[in-house]
């Protein structure tokens, strides 16, 4: 009996389907094979931790130049950004009334001097008459008192002249320090006075610059406990030289020192204000700039883990530790503050010799079996600061 063609086709498809099912069943165990993950064996090593703090930069002296008298701005003798020396003239104020006061005071001195001379002549005239008992002693005493009054008036006239000359001197404004001239908001002819809201300009002495930043109360307490010294100044002296990162991300070539902290904690912000001083040759950094103060801390023996090897849950940080069975378990770790952005220094939670997964932690789960692939520690830690 002949087999029909469609029946043969059905049998062939059934056989092929059966073979495919065996291949799938044979391949299924391969899907459960442990996945390979890079694993790092921890060992203690020396490193430097960097802590970064945003800072505002001011000159060693930022002096507002303000007029002490009323008048019109007659001359502007410098330009914005100019380098000036101490005593160099910056502005002249037109105020004719002060010149007139000097002339008036000089005239009053002449009048007072003439009165003194007249009173002295009167005393000299009366004295011999009193000695000959021609007139009474009272006349001599009266003449002497008049002379003393005229002498006091002369002294007052001299003081008035000195005050008038001082006010006239205020019409010429000189720089009190060496430095750079800031913004000049007024133009020639502007009316200025001692009550003017804005200063005429600001002269900044930026031979040294001050970088001001803040640390919180916990950081201040930790510093007080860890640093050696009986006083704050002695403890500050133990801090190594600090760096200044400029606004463009480059490091300022000069190193600085932390010299002082505020004597109290700001109750509104809970922070302590700190000042670091940097030499500024060539006046590269200007007053009013911003930057970041980087404070290094040397750790002699530390367990260092890559930040990418950690994950965070509810404010706690964890890593996956590889056990002897090649299964992973999560371990909570406590790390030191570090602005490096690449590594953490473990304070608690891991021991030397532990193996941790350094990449792909987001794809792992508790108890998962992996195929460890040891990585070279030197290649991991190549970017560590020394």
C-alpha positions in Angstrom: 0.0 0.0 0.0 1.5 3.4 -1.0 1.9 6.1 1.7 0.4 9.4 0.9 2.8 12.3 0.5 1.2 14.5 3.2 1.5 11.7 5.7 5.2 11.4 5.1 5.6 15.2 5.6 3.9 15.0 9.0 6.2 12.2 10.1 9.3 14.1 9.0 8.2 17.2 10.9 7.5 15.2 14.0 10.9 13.6 13.9 12.6 17.0 13.4 10.6 18.5 16.3 11.7 15.7 18.5 15.3 16.2 17.6 15.0 20.0 18.3 13.5 19.3 21.7 16.5 17.0 22.6 18.9 19.8 21.5 17.1 22.3 23.7 17.1 20.0 26.7 20.8 19.3 26.1 21.5 23.1 26.0 19.4 24.0 29.0 22.0 23.1 31.6 24.5 25.5 29.9 22.1 28.4 30.8 22.6 27.7 34.5 26.4 27.9 34.3 27.9 30.5 36.7 28.6 33.9 35.1 32.2 35.2 35.3 32.8 38.4 37.4 36.0 40.2 38.1 37.1 39.7 41.7 39.6 41.6 43.7 41.5 40.3 46.7 41.9 43.0 49.3 45.3 43.9 50.8 46.3 46.8 53.0 48.2 49.7 51.3 49.1 53.3 51.9 47.1 56.1 50.3 46.1 59.7 50.6 42.5 60.7 51.1 41.4 64.0 49.7 38.6 66.0 51.1 37.2 68.9 49.0 35.5 72.0 50.3 34.0 74.8 48.2 35.7 78.1 49.0 35.4 81.8 48.4 38.6 83.7 47.8 39.5 87.1 49.1 42.6 89.2 49.0 44.8 89.7 52.0 43.3 93.2 52.1 40.1 94.3 50.4 39.9 98.0 51.2 36.9 100.0 50.2 37.8 103.5 49.1 35.2 106.0 50.3 35.1 109.8 50.3 35.2 111.6 53.7 33.8 114.9 52.4 31.0 116.0 50.1 31.9 117.2 46.6 32.0 116.4 42.9 34.3 113.8 41.5 36.8 116.0 39.7 39.4 113.5 38.5 39.8 109.7 38.2 43.6 109.1 38.1 43.5 105.3 37.7 41.7 102.7 35.6 39.8 99.6 36.7 42.2 96.7 37.2 45.3 98.9 37.5 48.1 98.0 39.8 48.7 100.8 42.3 51.2 101.6 45.1 50.6 102.7 48.6 50.2 106.5 48.6 49.4 106.7 44.8 46.6 109.2 44.0 43.4 107.6 42.9 40.8 110.4 42.8 40.4 114.2 43.2 37.2 115.7 44.6 36.2 119.2 43.6 35.1 121.0 46.8 36.0 124.7 46.7 34.4 125.3 50.1 37.3 123.5 51.8 39.8 125.8 50.2 37.8 128.8 51.4 37.7 127.3 54.9 41.5 127.2 54.9 41.8 130.9 53.8 39.3 131.9 56.5 41.1 129.9 59.1 44.4 131.6 58.1 42.8 135.0 58.3 41.4 134.2 61.8 44.8 133.2 63.0 46.2 136.6 62.0 43.4 138.3 63.8 43.9 136.1 66.9 47.7 136.7 66.8 47.1 140.5 66.7 44.8 140.2 69.7 47.5 138.3 71.6 50.1 140.9 70.8 47.7 143.7 71.9 46.9 141.9 75.1 50.6 141.3 75.8 51.3 145.0 75.3 48.6 145.9 77.8 50.2 143.6 80.4 53.6 145.1 79.8 52.1 148.6 80.2 50.2 147.9 83.4 52.9 145.9 85.2 55.3 148.9 86.0 52.3 151.0 87.1 51.3 148.4 89.5 54.8 148.0 90.8 54.9 151.8 91.5 51.4 151.6 93.2 50.0 154.0 90.7 47.2 151.5 89.8 45.8 148.6 91.7 46.9 144.9 91.4 43.4 144.2 90.0 44.3 146.0 86.7 47.3 143.8 86.1 45.4 140.6 86.8 42.7 141.7 84.4 45.2 142.3 81.7 46.9 139.0 82.3 43.5 137.2 82.1 42.8 139.0 78.8 46.1 137.9 77.4 45.4 134.2 78.4 42.0 134.5 76.6 43.6 135.9 73.5 46.2 133.1 73.5 43.4 130.5 73.8 41.6 132.1 70.9 44.9 131.9 68.9 45.2 128.2 69.7 41.6 127.6 68.7 42.3 129.4 65.4 45.3 127.2 64.8 43.2 124.1 65.4 40.5 125.4 63.0 43.2 125.8 60.3 44.5 122.3 60.9 41.0 120.9 60.6 40.4 122.9 57.4 43.6 121.6 55.9 42.7 118.1 56.9 39.3 118.4 55.1 41.1 120.0 52.1 43.4 117.0 52.1 40.4 114.7 51.8 39.8 116.1 48.3 42.8 114.0 47.2 42.3 110.3 47.8 45.3 108.0 47.7 45.6 104.2 47.9 46.3 103.0 51.4 48.0 99.8 50.3 49.7 98.2 47.3 47.1 96.3 45.2 44.7 96.1 42.3 41.9 98.6 41.6 38.5 97.1 41.5 35.3 98.4 39.8 34.8 102.2 39.6 31.1 102.8 39.6 31.2 106.6 39.4 32.2 108.9 36.6 33.7 112.4 36.6 31.2 114.9 37.8 29.3 112.5 40.1 28.3 113.9 43.4 29.8 111.9 46.2 29.8 112.0 50.0 30.7 110.0 53.1 27.1 108.6 53.0 27.3 107.3 49.4 26.1 103.7 49.3 28.8 102.4 47.0 32.5 103.0 47.5 34.5 104.8 44.9 36.4 101.6 44.3 38.1 98.7 46.2 41.8 98.2 46.3 42.8 94.5 46.8 46.1 93.5 48.1 46.4 89.9 46.7 50.0 89.2 47.4 48.5 86.5 49.6 45.0 85.2 49.1 42.6 83.8 51.7 40.3 80.9 50.9 37.4 80.7 53.2 35.4 77.4 53.5 33.2 75.7 56.1 33.2 72.3 57.8 30.3 70.8 59.7 30.2 70.2 63.4 31.0 66.5 63.1 34.0 67.1 61.0 35.3 69.8 63.5 34.9 67.3 66.4 36.6 64.5 64.4 39.5 66.9 63.7 39.8 67.9 67.3 40.0 64.3 68.4 42.5 63.1 65.8 44.9 66.0 65.6 47.7 66.4 68.1 48.2 69.5 70.1 46.9 71.3 73.2 45.5 74.4 71.4 43.7 74.9 68.1 46.7 76.6 66.6 48.9 73.6 67.5 46.4 71.2 66.0 46.1 73.3 62.8 49.9 73.2 62.4 49.7 69.4 62.1 47.6 69.6 58.9 49.7 69.1 55.8 49.8 71.7 53.1 46.5 72.0 51.2 45.7 72.6 47.5 43.5 75.0 45.8 41.4 73.9 42.8 40.5 76.8 40.6 37.1 77.4 38.9 38.4 75.9 35.6 39.3 72.7 37.4 43.1 73.2 37.3 45.2 73.0 40.5 46.8 76.2 41.7 50.6 75.6 41.7 51.1 77.1 45.1 50.4 75.1 48.2 48.6 76.8 51.2 48.3 76.4 54.9 45.2 76.3 57.1 45.9 79.1 59.6 42.7 79.8 61.6 39.1 78.7 62.3 36.2 80.7 63.7 35.9 80.6 67.4 32.3 79.5 67.5 29.8 77.4 65.5 27.3 79.2 63.3 24.0 78.3 64.9 22.1 78.8 61.7 24.2 76.5 59.5 25.9 74.3 62.2 29.3 75.0 60.5 32.7 76.3 61.4 34.4 78.8 59.1 38.0 78.0 58.2 40.7 80.1 56.4 43.5 78.8 54.3 46.2 81.1 53.1 48.0 80.8 49.7 50.9 82.8 48.3 49.8 84.4 45.0 52.9 85.5 43.0 52.0 87.4 39.9 48.5 88.1 41.3 47.1 85.2 39.2 44.0 84.7 41.4 41.8 87.7 42.0 39.7 88.6 45.1 36.1 87.4 44.7 37.1 84.2 42.9 35.7 80.8 43.8 37.5 77.5 44.1 37.8 74.3 46.1 40.2 73.7 49.0 41.5 70.1 48.9 42.8 68.8 52.2 44.9 65.6 52.1 45.0 62.9 54.8 47.7 60.2 54.7 46.5 56.7 55.6 49.4 54.3 56.2 47.5 51.0 56.1 44.1 51.0 54.5 41.7 48.7 52.8 40.8 50.4 49.6 37.9 49.4 47.4 36.7 50.9 44.1 33.5 52.9 44.5 32.0 51.0 41.5 32.2 47.8 43.6 29.7 49.2 46.1 26.0 49.8 46.1 23.7 51.7 48.5 20.4 50.8 50.1 18.6 53.1 52.5 21.7 55.1 53.2 23.9 52.1 53.9 26.7 50.9 51.6 27.3 47.3 50.7 29.7 45.1 48.7 29.4 41.5 47.4 32.0 39.2 49.1 32.9 36.0 47.3 32.9 33.0 49.7 34.9 29.8 49.4 32.0 28.2 47.6 32.1 31.0 45.0 28.8 32.2 46.1 28.4 35.9 46.9 27.0 37.4 50.1 26.3 41.1 50.7 28.4 42.8 53.4 27.8 46.2 54.9 30.8 48.5 54.9 31.6 51.7 56.6 33.9 54.0 54.6 35.7 57.3 55.3 34.7 60.5 53.6 36.7 61.0 50.5 36.3 63.4 47.5 38.4 61.2 45.2 35.3 59.9 43.3 37.0 56.6 42.5 37.9 54.8 45.7 36.6 54.3 49.2 38.7 53.6 52.3 37.0 50.9 54.4 36.7 51.7 58.0 34.7 48.7 59.0 33.1 45.6 57.5 35.9 44.0 55.5 39.2 42.3 56.4 42.5 41.9 54.5 42.3 38.9 52.2 38.6 39.2 51.5 37.5 38.8 47.9 34.9 41.3 46.5 33.2 41.6 43.1 34.4 44.9 41.5 32.1 45.1 38.5 28.6 44.2 37.6 27.3 44.3 41.2 23.9 45.6 39.9 23.3 42.2 38.2 24.0 40.1 41.3 21.7 38.9 44.1 22.3 37.4 47.5 23.7 33.8 47.3 24.3 33.8 43.6 27.0 31.5 42.3 29.7 33.2 40.1 32.8 32.3 38.3 35.5 34.5 39.9 38.0 36.1 37.5 40.9 37.5 39.6 42.0 41.0 38.6 45.5 42.5 39.1 45.4 44.8 42.1 48.0 47.2 40.6 45.8 47.8 37.6 42.9 48.7 39.9 44.9 51.0 42.2 46.9 52.7 39.5 44.9 56.0 39.9 45.4 56.1 43.7 47.0 59.4 44.9 50.4 58.9 46.5 
